[in-house]
Amino acid sequence: MILSAGDLRPEYLSFLVDMLNKRCYYVRGNHDIVYDVEPPLGCMDIDGKVVNHEGIRILGLEGSMWYGGRGVEHTEWQMRWKVWKVRFQIWKKRGVDIVLTHAPPKGIHDGKDLCHTGFRSFLRLI
């Protein structure tokens, strides 16, 4: 299985799938707006979804903290809403094993700039 947390060229992910012959799940990073017109072939976007891969339950949440709207960005409130909407899927699958995100939880490996700051809503989720 291949998991991508974003900011990789779609053709690179397609290459990995071809070379390794493995299933690829991804969430987009803040720079991945090209995925809208050129999604990686053989890969599954799991943003806002819980998928089951051979018994491993994976939740995906894309993007970074909002810093101007030029990429895949969310405010804290928008991410909190995304997390709230996926609660039923989490309950239905009886939890998750992996939370695949581009951004970190707030306060854990935050960067100095806003786009590398984590989401507070991930703390409660995890």
N, C-alpha and C positions, 0 to 999 in steps of 0.2 A: 504494500500500500504506500502511496505517495501522498503526503499532506503538504499543501502550500499555503503559507500565511501571507502571501501577497508580495507585490513589488518585483515580480519576475515577468519577463516577456512571455506572452502566450505561446510563441513558437518553441521556447525552451521547455515549457511544461509538456507540450505535444511531443517533443523529442524524447523526453524522459519516459513518457508512456510507451512510445514506440520501442525504445531501446530496452526498457526493463520489463515490458509487458505486464505492468501492474496497474491497478485502479488508482486514479488520482482524484482527490477531493481538494477543493480550494476555496479560499475567501480572498476577495480583492483587497489590496492595500490602497493607500491613498493615491498612489500614482497609476493605478490600473484602469483608467477610463478607456483605454484602447480595447479592453475586454468586451465593451459594448458592441463594437463593430467586428472584432476579431477574437472570439473566445478560443481558449486552448482546446484543440481537438482531442477527444477521448477523455476529457476531464469533466467533473461535475462541480458546479457552483453550489455550495451548501450554505450560503448566507441565509440565516433565518430558518434553518432546517436542522432536524436531527436525523441522521442516517445511521444505518446499521451495516457495518462491514465485518462479516465473519464473527458476529457476536460483540463487536466493539461499537459502542454508541458514540457518535461524534456530532457535536453541535458546532455550527459555524456562524460567526458574526464578523462582517467585513468592515473595513475602513478605519479611519483615524479620527481624532478629535477635530472638530471644525476649526479651520484656520483661514478661511476666506472663500471657500466654495469652488476651488479650482480642481478638485479631485474627488475621491470617494471619502467624504467627510460627514461627520454627524456631531450634533450638539450632545451634551450629556442627556438632555431630555429625550432626544430622538433615540439614542441608544437604550435608554431606560425603557422606552416604549417597545423597541424591538425585542428586548429581553422579556418584557411582560407578555408580548404576543406569543413567544415560543414556549411559555410555561406549560401549556396543555400538551404539546409534543413531548416535552421532557417527562411529564407525568405519565403520559401514555406509554412511553418507552421505558418507564421505570428508572429514570435518571440518565445520566450521561457519563461516559468514561473520559472523554477528551473534549475540551472546549477549545476550538481552533479559532483564534482571533488574530487580527493584524496588530492591534494596539494592546498594550499591557493593562492589567488592572491598575487603578489609581494608586500611586505610591510604590509600585513594584517595578523597578527598572525604568522609571520615567526619565525622559530626556529633558533637556533644558528648554526646548522650544515647544510651543503648543501642539504641533502635529505629532510630537513624540511623548505626549502626556497621556496617561491611561484614563480609563473610564471607571468612575466610582461604582456604576451599576454592575460591573464585572465582579466586584468584591462580594456582593450579596449572592450573585449567581453561583460563583465558585464555592 
